[in-house]
Amino acid sequence: MDIDVIREHTKGCRDKIFLNSAGSSLVPQRVTDKMTAYLQMEALEGGYALANQYTAELDQLYVQAALLLNCTAENIAFVTSATDAFARAITAVDFKEGDLILTTDDDYISNQLAFLSLKQRFGIRIIRAHSLPNGDLDLEQFEKLVDQQRPKLVAITYMPTNSGLVQPVVEVGRICKKFDVLYLLDACQAAGQRVVDVQEIGCDFLTVTGRKFLRGPRGTGLLYVSDKVLAAGLVPLIFDMQGAEWTADDAYTLAKTAKRFEFWESSIAGKLGLAESLKYINEIGILHIEEYNIKLITQFREQLKSVTGLTMHDQGSRLSNILTFTTENRSLSDTAQRLKDHHVYFSMSFRDFARIDFNRKNLDAVIRFSPHYFNTVEELEKIIDILNY
Ligand SMILES: Cc1ncc(COP(=O)(O)O)c(C=O)c1O
């Protein structure tokens, strides 16, 4: 992995220290070039005629996504965001009153809202499995819950948006397989950051967004649908002519592949852009990216320990490239302003984004850094200097 070349491909990293890939990352230049060239042509040709000339390139979206996630192109649906993917997956489950969703304290805000909506409309139950004092999911309790309560769906978030926690997704997959329970995994922050192997995990659905660690365009996402789900005939509550063929006045035939989870209309430029981002990652190799990211964040966490008054709040035995902290010797807004003054890009997370986690940690807000493989050790050393004042 040649970081200098990668940074040359990443125009946005030249005049700032960009530490917000967990928000919306910097796309490689060739992604922007691909999309703008297409949009220029679309203005001349119209949307339909041009798209027809691009079928082979558009197919690459599925091929490249399958390569990254270790499945086949038939298991991939293109959607507009991770939440869109999540909604389509969850409406494929035929919930009845009293059915249970087993999740965790650390699931993403919008997923928690989706569960609450299902509770309100269908009277489903929600159980949130607890964590151990070190932040790790209590797998023993989790397995007991699955065994005793037989949830209709297990839904967990691989890496939360608001802390560096990494959930034991393979172990959860093993439990779901043992008790034959549907498993929906939110891999929004994991894809592109670490190796995500759907065969190893054994999930039934996996949701991903384009703009974060995949470094794709906004308004794009992916849904992985397992062969098991496809064979069982699961389908989102509302599908359209992309997902099914209208075969008689009162009959339809579902698409055989994960396309049954897509809508017909989509941003073709966005799809081409995401395909290009995936190709870029696959060319570098996700294993190399993971290795670099782990080295980068481990060193950064170690160095941040030397900053007086700074407390990191990430818990768990494995940590991601999402790092959260507060500063005790000055207000968080002062620290945030100082970072901005030095052209550091980052995010903040607030109590409302992660009520359970932040209530447990007694936090109102944290600063979140999320370095990715275009960042360098030197940049992160500069952050230490900026914070040590
Ligand atoms: C863990 C997690 N899941 C889901 C989402 C939602 O992604 P999107 O905004 O693409 O729907 C996010 C966004 O921050 C996230 O961090």
The ligand as a Gaussian input file, in Angstrom:
#p B3LYP/6-31G(d) Opt

LIG

0 1
 C      -23.658000       2.176000      12.715000
 C      -24.496000       2.939000      11.735000
 N      -25.558000       2.354000      11.181000
 C      -26.337000       2.997000      10.301000
 C      -26.081000       4.286000       9.938000
 C      -26.988000       4.966000       8.969000
 O      -26.376000       5.142000       7.743000
 P      -27.110000       5.966000       6.616000
 O      -27.098000       7.402000       7.099000
 O      -26.322000       5.760000       5.381000
 O      -28.484000       5.462000       6.508000
 C      -24.981000       4.952000      10.491000
 C      -24.697000       6.347000      10.146000
 O      -23.950000       7.037000      10.799000
 C      -24.166000       4.257000      11.415000
 O      -23.104000       4.837000      11.978000

